[in-house]
Structures are given as structure tokens and as C-alpha cells.
């Protein structure tokens, strides 16, 4: 049982509060053994400058405070250690103080006025830069590079080897029959052996495919392990945690950015069942974090920085799907914790800038904003809601199953020897993927291409296998009317069915490996395949049985009533919804892909069903499940605290424990204070009365005492420490006392012992607290930290409370 | 100076805490003298049922509490008076308790399980009903009726008098030249005198136009005054206040709904410069409030009800503009206070249902979802951002000016005799409007028609005056190329310029009259006219001077480079943005009108400029200005509290005042308690220690004592009242003591006296408090109420603190 008081996570041993930020210790986080000295490339921002205590507002004396030059300039006071939670209230208060100071100064001189104007517009400028950088350099670059590398697995362009397949054939001057069979593009077999047909050439291409896949994935995993362990995974669980106020130094640093960008391209090109959309959010957040250094306002304030990161998450989705509004709603719904209206507006701006930058780069070559441009010709009918809801159920079931299986697999990786060989794991999975994927054209193509093909509405002249309908000339009705399936289509359906099973299985073991990997595309692919299969099934049913009662009245012979592409789209939304539990943002992203309001209703029906079904098996989405797996201190804002416990049941000390460790406002010595163990202490009037005066962090205490020792004469271990307004009376021969009122938080949050925990949790969430004191009839009784709450919640849910690792 | 303690507004005299809810007193609110007995048609919901104290959670003893049958069933405890602010924390806690109870019961029996399922889905069902009702019965009905009545001012359909002009001519079998000059539709002059041309006929039509306008407005204002005074205005300021937690009984009642629906049609038809979009939000909220009665969960809980109302606001905008996503963002950005993610998702659902219901009714006759469907052919060029920003500046200036002028006029109405003759005012303004509007075809048509015409992109065959270009056959370039303006267009421009001045002036005095009136359409009309004028100007400039350097490279001769309709749209967005200060939602609504992502950038540039320019003159939008004008207790969530005062500067009692009125936890008698004056009291251990135990409302105290007198023997004025766990020792002959711990809030919020006010304001906003106690070193010092904060803010802004009327 933990002792009462406020401990900062399980890392007390490793990260002693007075440790330097750049210590070289190894910490196991997210299953990876990380070397802090190499990842901590971003200077610990909060210690980068002096935090004037006079302007933090939390010292509470306001403008009338007597300035104490010693206290005011202690560097490091008010900053945070790594793997700790920030205090939102303190950060926001600091920012308001800074703003107030600038506003006051701006009335005095023109220079100051200009400075204040710059300050006011720096947020917008930052957003512009984030949008431009994420949209162009990264998203565009990643798209182009991934396209080229993916095609390299199949062959090479003879005229210019840096052209991808499509581009190569566009540039071709020669005539050729099929669009993608130009003479300039040669498969590896053709290049090496000169033969493009036959079993030998096939095997040759097969081998080269596997070779490139292994090479890419080996490069990716090696780079990640060597330079930036934080670059692995999708990054969204960690970003959610960071946005909720946690500090992981280096997670959004420049090395992470560089390595993640490169390895993302490699991982996607290696043909693994992963997408680049989720990691793009991480990449955009890295950009934003690095750009924050340019502006003092954002560099020095953890809360303000998180506002920018929220906007960056929107930018990430905006460039991933070309859906700026969907991106903003994704940030609001899925990743952000504190999302004021100002941030909404700025995110929207940044998302738009990014989307337009991307469009001007035109990586998809279709001058469209969106990844999958879809245009459907036929409306849908109310009867079709039934299959759409079916797809929703499938999506929900698959989402729930996927989360369980993936978490079980990741837990296995953490707890068994499997986790010790990440490179081998990646290579084995890549080899398996390549081996199984090559023979099937639907798994050989990249996830995005597959989805694009499945969403496609067959036109009359479409040569793709999926549009292999028999031509019938009934003479009546629409030229796009439903037609009977032909040989080609049946083959395609078999292949799709195999692809579905393959994708479902391989994605479970792929997500969570030590390479950058997103879930959006694989989830959507699974759903799109299922949807397309159902769609074609419905279409054939309607064609052969248009006299059935369910088709009566809307689907006569020769009419174009079923659009299999729409089913694929609905299926994709359902599966993505089941896995991530996104709702509004998902529907809006899909709406932005099609541009037609009328397809919102099917999407909504499927997403809603999928969420309900998946929620029935477990309320957590994949990101929340990974957060919990890694023991991050994340207080889910969506879930209600349902239990009827009171603050007194959760607080420390428990009834059997020794009393709470407190400091008294006078009468303690420097030595006594230095020999304490907890991270923070309430300060009381006296041990007897237990009347609360304030709260002080051990880190700030030690920094201040250290500083005082250096700068003030006569501070020894027996010097008295006092937190009261006036120095206590002392014997004349005593050493001079040390006044530490300046570092004390004079407005600690308190709740009474009778406060129901649901209210307490609400307060923690809404105000972003990291601790709260508990009183009874005006006397201090105990303390509740965010970790205590999370442990309590884990206990209620019959989980191991010790799985919560950080504070 | 007010006395220390917690007073409930300035209405103490009128609304004594123990008064019945249905008192007949007259209260002046929003400038209207209202008769409560007639408007309070909706039963005061919160007193409708018994609120079991055992399930409120705020009594704090949790599940282990000994059940005290007397305390548990006191009706009315925990409810609110009219014109008071709710306590969000208490309401949400109540709902969680209710939910917990249902969940616990659901494990016991199948019936209870079904009940719990019903309860879980009741929110969705309610949303469906709100969407259906608002979309169909109201929005559709209002559209159709307003269309018909508006046309009635000009003439009548001979075949079927209930057809409007357009419908009448559609139904016509005869041939006629101009689309809207069918023989079936006869102007009044034609009908009465048989002549359709000439001065006499013109005057005849003019007179009839004025007659109908006066008749409609007279009817509207009379109905509003007689049956539902709350039906006047746009309703958005009041809804914002209600959503922030204020209670105005009857504001969303069934009479308000009926009367507002009818009078809205009349007011719009009378030709006054007002729109129906804002009031539709009020109408949708009334629907939602009435439908809430069907579900206990929403009927009995003020916080839950507000979630539904937030969604209803989204529905209102969704049906007004056919923009469901924009509607949801409008609710989030502009009107809502507490908008959890669950509400976001449900609002979206309701908004979609409403939009599709409206579409199936098809009131605009174009089977489009949107009010103004726009399709532009030409893209815009970067150079055009300059005129777009100019439009933004115009919009911002006009917005700021409009708000000032309108508020000055409304203040005048409140303070002078003008306010005593609302009927005459409405009639005079209607007469003026009709007199001036008839001669100009652009003011004669309704606002929505005008905007629609201005947004329109001229095709070659367009016969409208605005498309009166000279036909040139250059032989080169686009058939839609820029052409020189002809006679007709010059006439149109003159008329538009006059219409602009007229609309700008008349809207100032129209908004705020005692008829339902929205601002969206008039504001957009002003901006659209200005935009179209600028657009045509730019077009002619480009035509005649395409060799100028600004047109070089993108606007050669014979090209279609300038789209005046787009300018009109940007201007409309800018002006609406300047008046309401909407940002994201405005851009998204406009985006949903056009459906093209590429026009977002001009819209965004104009909206941003407009907001910045308008904010430079005053940070309040029109709705906030009206809220302040009416003295509602609204704590603006968007604005930061900038001043550096501390809690001790704001709290009551002030330094010179007598000490805070408190109750002690024992030792007081029933008589002493009953003779108190304030609305609420902190309960302390003893007068000496001032250690806080809890907080109790006078209303709850009086209700409980009343109840105890009726049900418990021997309660007299000298009976002791105690709030402690155990009864105090008493002399044996004393009357039995009364235990009131159950009605005491055992977890009152406290802050220390040193807490900066910015943090305190944040706490109030985020938690939705109505009061907060102030302590110093564990002793109770004072109290801060929402009203105190608002007064303090008014004082800082150099406004009259007494303008804040309510608590």
C-alpha cells in the first residue's frame, strides 16, 4: 500500500524530483526501453527561461505584493518533471498574467504596443506555419515518397527511376493498350531476365516483392530503434495523454519528427497492413511543437502549447483525408482535452491552410482535395437501411474483437520474450504479409488504392475486375442499370473474401509493432471489403429477384438501384467507427469525401449501430485501450463516473495509514524540509489546528533552498523556513530565516470529505487539476491526486490499480 | 450598497423565496411588462414531481445514509425559483444518482432492465421527435405560410386562393410570356379595377401593399402582447442565458411556441426588415422543451433539459439554412454553455433528421436542402482576396455600428415613453417600411428572395435586371465571359444602392420591436448588396482594364474571371459575422450553401477580417449586447477575465460591512431561521471558529420547516434546528429538535481569499456554480455569487454594476 502524501508516480526512484531533466536513465515506456539522453532532443522548455514568480499569479499576492528579488528569479520554479501531469489552472493563470503584463505595458509605449499586437497575432502566424509545414513538406512529401517506394516493390521506371508507376506511364510517349502497362515501366523480372510472362517471371517478381518489403521494414525498425523509439505506433494514444496534461519529453521532438517521417514512408511502402493517416497526426503535432519554440508565449506555457497541439491534430487529419472540417471535429471529439472556442477557430484555419497547401502540391494527381474522391449516381432507398445497419453490426463486432485481440497480443508482447526481439518480429510479420499478399491482387495493392477501388461506382466502360458485369441490352432503363455479375466479378469476390480474412488477422498483430503504424486505412479496408461484398450481393439479389416485396416500388428491372460502392463506404465507416468509436467526426470526414449530404444518413446509421454494438462489449476505443495498457494517467472526459463513493473513500491517507505529511507555516527548519519524501505538501497553520494555508511542491522547495544557499548568506540546515506573511520571532543567535511564501500556492483546491466522487472527478477533469485537498469542517484531512482517482476507477472496474504508472 | 450574504437578484421584493410560482405579479423583463399568470402556462417543471433527497447525492451521506422518511419526501426541495440560476453541479449529480439507481435496479428484474434500456434510448427518441417536429410542422409550415402571405400583399391566385404566386403560375395551363405573369395571378388593382397598368393601378397596388403590411403587423403585435410577450424578438439572447443556467418560466412554453409560430409568419409577411432564421431557433427550443415533458429524465432535471435545448438550437439553424453541420457548430459556438460530446453527437442526429424532414416537405420547391442554392462556375484568384478583405472591413464596421445604434435605440425605448406604445411603434415602422420599400423592386421582394437573387451567378439567358449585360460576340473565350454592363444593370445598381441605405437604417429600428424578428436575413441582405455592388464594379474594371497589372496573368479579355455572386456571398458572410461575431459556424453554414470547399478561403478571410474589425470597436456581438441590456446573469465563456483582482476583493461582506450571515450547525431555533433574509446561508461549526460545515438555501429551509410543521408533532418556533449528525443535548422540557442535515449541501465549493479572480471566474464557468464560499486559513470569510462576479466585471468595464438584475 502506498504511503499517504503526494507521490509522483512509480518513477520516484528513477526520476528524483531534484534530478536534472537530461538524466541518462533508461525508462520503459510504452513497452520500449528508451534512452532519454537521445530522445530528449527538445530542450525541456519549461526550464528554458526564468519563470518570474511575480507573474505566476499563483503566489497569490497579486499586484500589491512586495517584490522580493530573491524569490522572483528562481529558475525552474513552477516547471514540471518528465512523466508528470501539469496543473492546468496554474499554467492558464501564468498565461493570463503574462498577457495582462503585456497589455499594461502596451499603454506606455509604441514599441510595447507593437509587441502586444505581435503577441496577439502570433497564434495565427503559428497556425499558418503549422498548416503550411504539415501540408507541404510532410504530408505532400510522405505521399509522394510512399507512392514511389510502394511501386518500387513491383518494378522501376526506365526513363526516370524516380517516377512512380502511374507517373511513368503518364509521361510515356509510346502507345500501349492498358493504362498501366507502358513499356517504360518494367517489372523486376522483365528488367533482370527480359521476360515479363511465365511462371519464372512471376516467381522472380514475387521474390523481389518480398525482398523490397523486408528491406523497407528492416530499415524502418532499425531507424526507429536507433534514433527515436517514440516514433513507433500511431502516436494518437500518447498525444491524447499529452493533450490531457501529461509530459513526455522528446515525444514531439525534432528527432521523432524526422525519423517518424522517414520510417512512415518505409513502413507504408513495405506493404504491411498499416496506414499513414494516424501517424500523420503525430507528425503534425511534432511540427507544431517545434514551431512553438519560435514564440515565447507558446514555448513557456504548457497549457498554451497544448492548444496549438490540439489544432495540429486537426491539421493531421485534414491533410490525411483532405477533410478540414472533419479534422477539426476529430480533434474536438477524439484527441483534445481542453478545446476552447478560440482553438476551434484557429484549428479550422490551420486545417484549411494545410488542406490547400496539399492540394497545390497535388500528390494524388487528381487536383482533388480528398484521398478517395467518390461520386455516386444513384440515390439510396429506405429499404437499404437494413443492410447498412447490418454493416454497422459487423463493424461494431469487428471493432470490439479487434481491440480485444490486439490488446491481448500487445500485452503478450510486453510480458513475454516476444518483446525483446522487435526487429525479428517486424521482419517475420513483413515476410508473412508479403508472402500472403502478393498472390492476391487486392492485398498486393496498397490499402488506400484498395479502398479507392472498392468505393468506386462502376461506370459502363470500367475495365476493373470489380466491374466485370455481363453486358445486357434490355433496351429499357438506365445505362448504368444493375447488371448480372460475370466471371471476372466472381473471381474478384473470391479474392476479396480471402483478402478480408487476411486483413482481419494480419492487422491484429501488425498494430503495435515497433514501426509507425496507423489504423485508419486497415480498418477502413476491412469494412470496405465487407461492404462491397454485401453490396454486390444485394445488387445481384435485386437483379434476379426484383419482384420480391422488398424491392417492389423502387427497384424495377433495368433500374440502377444498388450502388455497391456506397456499401463499401458505409462498411468502411462502420469498421473505423467500431475500432476508434469516433462518431460525428467520422461521419463528417466521410461526408467531405463524397460531398453529398444525402449519403450522411446511411453513414450515420452504420456508425451509430457500430458504436452501440462495440460499446456493448467494452466501452473503450482502441486508443483508450492502448492508453490503459501503457498505464498513462488519462482521465477519460467522455465517460461518466458512475460509482457512489465519496472523496473520503479515495483520499490518502487511508484510515489505517499514518497521518498526512504536512508542513507548518513556521517552525520548520531547512533540514527538516529537505529530508521529506513526497512530491508535494499542504502547508497548515499548525499541526494541532490543521487549518490549511497553501500547497507547495517539493521540487520548488528544493530548487528555492538550493538557490537561497547559493545567493543568501547564512542559510544552513537549522535555518527556519516560514510560509507566513511575517517572519516568526526567533532567538537572536539563530541563523536568518528563509521566507518561502512566494513558491507556495495560496489557492489550493479543496473539497469536503462528503463530496461525492462523481463531482470530484468532474472538477479534476474540467479544471485540469493534479491534486486536490480534502477537508472536514474546515480542517485538513487528506489529499486526492489524479493517480488516486485513476487507481480508484481501476479498482471499481476490477482492474489492477497498480497498472496506473504515472501521476 | 448591498448587504453581505446571498441575495437572489433585485427581485427579492417581488419574488419572495416562499412565493408561489404562479404569482400574478408583473415583472418588467426585456422591456416588456409581462403578466406571469398568462405566460406561465408550462407547469414549473422542477416542482412537478417529488425530488427524493436521498437520491440527490448532495446531501452527501451516500449510500450508507440512514433513511429519514420525513426528509426524503419533501416536495420542492432542490428546485429553483423563477429568474434564478441553477446549480449545474447539483443537477448533474442528481442525474447521475438517478442513472445509478436505474442501473442498479436493472440487474434485478427484466422489467427494470427494459426500463433502463428505454431510459438509455429516450435521449435519442427525444432527438428524433425534436427533429421531426421542428423540421416538418414548424419550419415547413412557416416557410409555406410566409410565402403565401407575402405574395398576398401583391395579389391573389384566382384558381385557388391558397396558392402563392409561383405555385399559381406553375399550375397555370395557359401560355404567357414572362414566368411570373400568368393570367391566373391577379394583382389587387387588376382584381378590383380590372386594369393592370397605369398610374392608378400602381397606386392601387401600393395602397393594398401598405394595407396588408399594416394588417399583418398589427395582428402580429397584438397577438404577441395578448398571449405571449416572450414571443417577441429573436429569442437567441434569452436562449443563451437559459442555456447558461438561468430559469425563465414560460419562455419556452407552449403558448410561446404557438404565438411565435403564427406571429413569425405575420411579421415576415408584413415586409418588415427581419428574418425568420433566428426565431426558428427559439421555436425549435420551445418544441424541445415541450417534448421534454414526455421523458422523466429530462422533465425533472434542469441540466439534462439544457442538453436537449442545445441540440434544439442546432436543429433551428439546420432547418433555417439547410445546414446540419453548420447548425451543430452554431449551437456549439454561439449559444451553448455546456456542450458535452454526447450532445454534439445527438445534436448532429437531430439536425440531420430535421433537415431531411424539411427536404421531404420541399418548401422551396427545388428539392434542395438549402435556402440559397448557389453554384459558381469560375474559380477565384488570389488577387481577389483584397476586395474580399475590403468586404470584411465593411462587414465589421457595419456590425459594430449596427450594434451600437441598435442598443442605443433599444435603451431609448426602455427609458423613454416610446416603450409604452409598442403597437403604435410597430405600425409606424411597418408603414414606413412599406411606403419606402414598394417603389424599389429590391426592397419590395422578401429578404430571402433578394439574397437569393444577389448570390446568383448570371447565366447567358438570365433575364433578371442584375444580369442586364450587353451581349458581345468577341468570338474568343468563354461564353460566360465578363461582359460590359448595360442599361438595365445600371438601373439595378442604383436601386441596390438605395436599398442598401434603406436596409441599413430600417433594420436598426426594427430589431427589438415587439414582434418576432431575426437578424440573419437583414444582415446578410446588407452584406450581399454591398458585395454585389463591389463585385459588379470589379467585373467592369476587369472588363475595361484587363491590361492593368492586377489583372495580368489571370484575367485576359473574354475570360470569366469575376463572379459578382461570390462577392455578394462573401459580403453577406462578412456582415453577418460583424453583427453576430460567429466564425466557424458561419463559414461552415456558407460552405454548406455552396458545397464547394474552394470558396471557404474567401469566406474565411472576410469573416476573420470582419470579426477583428468589429472586435476593435467592442467585443460584444449583438446577442451579448442584448443580454447585457436586459441585465441577465450571463458569464460569457469566450471572454477571458483580464483583471488581477483576488477573491477577497469581490466577495461579500466588504471590509466595511457587517459580518457574513451564517447559521450554526446547532443551537439555532426554527424562529431564528425563519426570520432570516438572505437566499442562502453557510452553516458553520460555531460562530467563534467559523469552520465551514455546509451550505443551505433559504427556500429549502422554509419548505422543510413548513413540511415538518405539517407532518411532525411539536415543531414550534422555539424548536431547535440542527445540521449536525447527532442531535445536540437539550433540556428535557424543550420541544423536539428538527434535523435538517438532509437539505444541507455538504460539499459547498470554497476558494481561498488569495485565489485570483481569473481562476475563480474559470471555476464558476466550467463547473456552472451559482455561489462559492471564501475561506482564509480554514476559516469562513465570505461568499461570492455569480451576480457578484458580474457586478465586479461591470465595474471593471466602467459600466453600472446595478445593470445586473438577476442572480
Interface residues (C-beta under 8 A of the other chain):
Chain A: X57 X58 X60 X61 X62 X63 X89 X92 X93 X96 X97 X99 X100 X103 X324 X325 X328 X332 X333 X340 X341 X342 X344 X345 X348 X349 X352 X355 X356 X369 X583 X584 X587 X588 X591 X592 X595 X597 X600 X601 X604 X608 X637 X638 X640 X641 X642 X643 X644 X645 X646 X647 X685 X689 X690 X691 X692 X693 X694 X746 X747 X748 X750 X751 X752 X754 X755 X756 X758 X759 X762 X763 X766 X767 X775 X777 X778 X779 X780
Chain B: X57 X58 X60 X61 X62 X63 X89 X92 X93 X96 X97 X99 X100 X103 X324 X325 X328 X332 X333 X340 X341 X342 X344 X345 X348 X349 X352 X355 X356 X369 X583 X584 X587 X588 X591 X592 X595 X597 X600 X601 X604 X608 X637 X638 X640 X641 X642 X643 X644 X645 X646 X647 X685 X689 X690 X691 X692 X693 X694 X746 X747 X748 X750 X751 X752 X754 X755 X756 X758 X759 X762 X763 X766 X767 X775 X777 X778 X779 X780
